[in-house]
Amino acid sequence: MDGRLRNEEVAKRIGHNVFLARRRAGYAQEELGKRCSLHRTEVGMIESGARLPRSDTLMKLAGGLE
């Protein structure tokens, strides 16, 4: 298994967790993006697993989700 495949799996897991946390908090993607200073499309790409977020982006998301 190469590093890229593992990154895809990690991205999907993180994305699913961000999706669940956002839904529990009652935020739309756009609202979460504004709270985190991220664009709505970036939030969507993270949630879908299309993008593996950097650590600073994860910190922004955690802060935005309180």
C-alpha positions, 0 to 999 in steps of 0.5 A: 500500500502506498502513502497516497492510498492511506492518505485517501482513507484518512481524508475520507475518515476525517471528512466524515467526522467533520460532516458529523460534527458540523451536522450535530452543531447545526451549521451549514457548510457556508456558516462553518466556513465563515466561522473558520475563515474557510471557503464553503467549497473547501469545507465540502471538499474536506467532508467528501474526502477529496482534500486532506486538511492540513493541521492548521485547517483542522485547528480552524475547524475545531475552533469553528465547531467549538 
